[in-house]
Amino acid sequence: MFAVVCLVLMAGYPVAFSLAGTALAFALGGMAFGVFDAGFLGATPNRLYGLMTNETLIAVPLFIFMGCMLQQSKIAENLLESMAELFKGLRGGLGVSVALVGMLLAASTGIVGATVVTMGLISLPTMLKRGYSPSLATGTICATGTLGQIIPPSIALVLLGDVMSSAYQQAQRMQGIFSPDTVSVGDLFVGALIPGLILVLLYIIYVVAVAFIKPSAAPAHGSLEGDEQRREVRLWHDLTPPLILIVAVLGSILAGIATPTEAAGVGALGATILAGLRRQLGIRVLRDVCQQTTRVTCMVFLILIGAAIFSLVFRGYGGDDLIHGLFEGMPGGVVGAMIVVMVVIFLLGFILDFIEITFVVVPIVAPVLLKMGLDPVWLGIMIALNLQTSFLTPPFGFSLFYLRGVAPPEIRTSQIYRGVIPFIIIQLFMLVLLSFWPELATGLPDYLYG
């Protein structure tokens, strides 16, 4: 089934229809030969109804709306110019500014495509004009754009939280435990904060190191304005709106005041108010934002439906029992099983999007790993970090496509590919750090929620 899905995707068919079509073809073929129980297909309506009425997933269109509205309000453009002024005179200062602004955009929007395109349009011409190496400039922009995958509020964490919650309950049932405990999206949000900030720090260290080892690749730049006081006022003026929005969204979750879904509503309203205060809100803008939100939301949920049908048929053929048996008998026990899963997810990231991996692969492997005793929050953050690399790995890394679409013609695709390799290595190094120190992901949730 996996092989056929990959072949159909390579042929250029849409992901959602590839998943559902392959599953239905295997189910019908199995019923014709009497090797597949039609009762599994009979569970499809209930499964899909459960997806459509899942309150957690309401956060998806709300966070998408928030990100699209912030993109229209031009917050990123003003913020980058002000942040660049703050690091003037420092080798690699503009690259550091891009990393920090990417972090703030990730914490404000949670949408990778919007961040990469915005940063590519705004910062790439400036970095090239000031003498930055094309590979370093494009790699920094692509990598910082993917921070929206791991820094909350991340749509990937919302989707992964819902899948991990189901996997956790399934793992408990495997052990004969019937408990209402679940893994919430809020747990993953809190657990991702420290790893996400460490990843930003590693990006900055790399950019500064390159600037000092090879000054011509990331030269220092001078000030764009002469008035120091005016620059400080402008910085705070541009920095305050996204910080207020971040505090409103993440602060309400961390304080236990709001669920992630309710916080998404706060973020959507806050982004609309910010756009209005900046006089960027009008009928045309509102229409465009609603159309973008509807388009992306429909794509996500259609893939979710296709993945649900695929997983049902996979279970109908006993695939989950097969995976369970393989993991149980694997050399190295839970460590060996975890390494295999991480390697498989990383390799699948070369050809599949994070949504397909989240809805197809994670529901199959996560229950078995959780049953073997892994912490659900730590496992969720490890998978999220691994999925983040799928945006950078050629040939189908979406960040590479996003930047290629807005990069100047003189930037070669090979330069973009070379630029992201060091950042892929940094992300893999972060996975190693987290595997040796799980407390980086579990410490803050344990401290806040016990």
Secondary structure, 3 states (H helix, E strand, C coil): CHHHHHHHHHCCCCHHHHHHHHHHHHHHHHHHCCCCCCHHHHCHHHHHHHHHCCHHHHHHHHHHHHHHHHHHCCHHHHHHHHHHHHCCCCCCHHHHHHHHHHHHHHHHCCCHHHHHHHHHHHHHHHHHHCCCCHHHHHHHHHHHHHHHHCCCCCHHHHHHHHHHHHHHHHHHHHCCCCCCCCCCHHHHHHHHHHHHHHHHHHHHHHHHHHHHHCHHHCCCCCCCCCCHHHHHHHHHHHHHHHHHHHHHHHHHHHCCCCCHHHHHHHHHHHHHHHHHHCCCCCHHHHHHHHHHHHHHHHHHHHHHHHHHHHHHHHHHCCHHHHHHHHHHCCCCHHHHHHHHHHHHHHHHCCCCCHHHHHHHHHHHHHHHHHHCCCCHHHHHHHHHHHHHHHHCCCCCCHHHHHHHHHCCCCCCHHHHHHHHHHHHHHHHHHHHHHHHCCHHHHHHHHHHHC
